[in-house]
Amino acid sequence: VAALWERLERAGFIVEGNHAGWYCQSDEAFLTDKQVVERDGKRVSAESGHPVEWLEESNYVFRLPALQDEVLAWLNTPGALQPTVRRNEIISFLQRNEMRELSVSRPSSRVAWAIPVPENPDQAIYVWLDALTNYLTVAGVRIDSDPSVPVSWRDAGVAKVYHIVGKDIIRFHTVFWPAFLLAAGIEAPN
């Protein structure tokens, strides 16, 4: 996790920033105004119905907007996302919503259990960057923190990369995960 973080940071995709927005603790995600609705006098995620709160904090962000075209190109690769109805759903979502920078850390005081940010123990690496990195490590992919050093699934003996996920977490696996991989110079799933 730390090596992927450093690789993305050195490549200019992770930077310090301030993040403010509607945060859904249950979904572990910041939401846009369009993704929040009022129900029974409370603000909730339009998608999950879980409560949200307005949160402002200093943390690190992943420059997701810089990868929007590449993620869309990957999604348009035949077979990248199946079934077609889910592929069309994600493409439609990306075309309707401008990608925003993605918060990838939290103050360590809020998530004491999380992996510390390299060189900044006041911050902790947070979902989804830490969780999705497990796909690489469990497959035996060795990640060098230097973005000029090639990293490949093939080096770990993985001929084809498939990810099978449930539709409730599809956005994380079909937008954030390929964006992290593309930014790090690692092949996205087939």
N, C-alpha and C positions, 0 to 999 in steps of 0.2 A: 504494500500500500504506500509506504513512504517513498519507494523508488518511483512509482508511477506519479505520485504527487510531484516529486522533484523534477521528473521528466517534463510534466505538463507545465510546471512553473518556469523551468528554463526555456521552454519553447514559447513562453509568453501567453499561455492560455489560462493560467491561474495568477491572479493579481489581488493585492489588498484592495478592499473596498468597503463601502457602507451599504448595508442592505436594509430596506424597509419594505414592508408589505404585509398582506394578510397571511398568517402562518397557521397551518392546520397541524397540530401536534399528532393527531391520530394518523394522518396521511404522510407525515414527515415531509411536508412540501409547502413552499411559499406559493401563493395563488395571486392571480391578477384580479382586478376589480370585476372583470367579466366572469370570473370563475367563482365569485362569491355572491350569494343571494341572502335575502332576509326571510326567515321562517319563524313563525311564532315569536316575533320580536327579537330574534337572535340572528347574527350573521353566521352562515355555515357555508361549507363547500357545496357548490351546485352539483358536483359529481357524486360525492360520497355522503353528503348530509351531515358530516362531522363539523363541530364548532370550530371557528377560526378566531384568532386574536391579531390585533395590529402589533407588529414587532419591528423595532429598529435596533440595529446592532452593527458593530464593526466586525467584519470577517473577511474571508477570502471568497472570491467569486471566480467561476469558470466562464470564460468568454464564449458562451454558447452561440450567440448571434453570428460569430465569425465562421461557424460550421454549418449554418442553415442550408446553404446550397449543396454542400457535400453530403449532408444527411439526407436531403431530398433525392440527390442522385443515387445514393445507396438504396433508399427505399424503392426507387424506380428500377432497380436491378431485378430482372426476373427471378422469382423465388426468394427474394430477401425477406419478405414477410408474407406469411400465409395464415389464414385464408385471405383471399383478395378483399373481402369486406373489411377486415381489420387493417389491411394495408391502406385501403382507400380512406378509412376513418382517420388514421394517423396523418396521411398526406393532407386531408381536408383540414385537420386540426392545425397543422403547420402553416397552411396557406391562409387560414383565418386569423391566426395569432402570431404576432411577431415574436420571435424567440427573444427571451430576456437573459441577462446574465444569471447564472445559477449559483446560488450560495452553496459552497462546499465545505464550510467550516462553521463552527459555533464556538463561543467562548467556553474554554475548558471548565469553567465554574458551573456551566449548565449541563455538561455531558462528561462527567468525570470518568466514565467508563470507556470513552472513545480514544482512538489513537491520536497522540499529539501531532500537531503540524511540525514537520522538520524545521528546526531553527526558531520556532515560536511556540513555546509550551503554554502560552496563554490562550492558544487556539487549538481546537481539536477537529480532526477530519471527520466529516459527518456524511451520513447517508445522502446520496447514493454512491458517491465515489468509493468509499471504503468497501461497501457490500459488493458492488459489481466487480471490483478487482479480484474477488475470490475466484471468478471464472478463469482468470489467467493463472493464478497461483495453484489452484487444484489441478489444472492441466499440466503443470510443470513448466510453464512459460517463465523464463528468467527475464526480468525487466531491469534494464540498465537505466540509471537516472539521467544519463547523457542522451539527449534527443538525436544526436548524430549516429549513435550506435543502433544498428537495426535490431528490431525485436520481431519475432515471428512465431506464430503457433506451430509452424512446421519444425522449428528447432526443438520443440517439445514432443515431436512425433504425432502431432495432430494434423491429419490430412485434410479434413473438412470441419468447419466450425458451425455447429448447429446449437441453437438455444431454443428450448421449448418452454414457453411461459404461459401463465394464465392471463386472460384478458384484463383482469383488474390491475395488473402492473405493467401493461403493455407499453405505456408511454415511457416509462423509465428504461425499459429494455430496447426500445426501438428509436428513441431520440437521444437520451442522455448517454447510454452505453456506447452506441456507435460513435457519438461525438467525442467521447473520451478517447476511444481507440483511434479514431482518425486524427485527432489532435496529437496523439502520442506516436503516430506513424505506425500503428498496428492495424492489421486487417480486421475489418468488421466481419461479423458472422455471415456465412453463406446463406 
